[in-house]
């Protein structure tokens, strides 16, 4: 079967998040979907997988609701294994900056939209502008826009303390970018709130840009939050460039893995090229984890 992954969000008032949670659970069960959905009074954020037919049925059900009629859907090819289960949760926010009174409501304050076509034209024009990558550092590592300013954040809520990195751009043309666009709704609004005068956000995020312009001003692959881990289009073309490197040997690689030792203290998520896999296809962040994993395995083998 052909599978499809959907990525979407919508900032819109949801008066009864628990009722929407029950509706989402029913839709996921009816169409045999897996994935994650966050619901909050400020809106909804989802990423899911199913057959092409059933994901399109899901879209049809969603857009029949006027609150979600104009959602920008990001579609990509799935493998049937992107998500191991269903997680549908109610939260206070769908993207949290933990800013308290300094928080941003995207329905009130946000950057102006710039489309993938318009950003591509900017790159081709040679005009002065600055792309600011609002993702976490481990996402930036495997792929990012050409000449982008990579904000040094391990978590999105570190944005306020890293703002000093771009304060000199307050009167420049700034384009915020992220995976699907949802973080930029708040990040761009945060910049506007703090005195940036010409702020745009990439509509549909990097995902939409890569769909239209693969291997053009976007370097490497896109980090995605599902079983595929990284995603790209036309990655076999000569124009495609692997920009990340193996954390052990330094060779070019975009093979993101988790340390296979379940009790790894660092819960390491790292890039390791395939030559570092053991005979069972497992990867370990260090020799200590490898040895501990093998020792525990022997304890339970009779």
Secondary structure, DSSP 8 states (H G I E B T S, - for coil): --EEEEEEEEE---S-HHHHHHHHHHHHHHHT-EEEEEEETTEEEEEEEEEHHHHHHHHHHHHTSGGGTT---EEEE--S-S-SSEEEEE-S-SS----GGG---TTTS--EEE-HHHHHHHHHHT---EEEE-S-HHHHTTEEETT-EE---SSGGGHHHHGGGGGGGTTS-EEEE-SSSHHHHHHHHHHHHTT-SSEEEETTHHHHHHHHSTTSSEEE-EE-SSTT-EE-SSTTSTT-----B-TTT--B---EEE-S-TT-TT--EEE--GGG--TTS---SSHHHHHHHHHHHHHT--
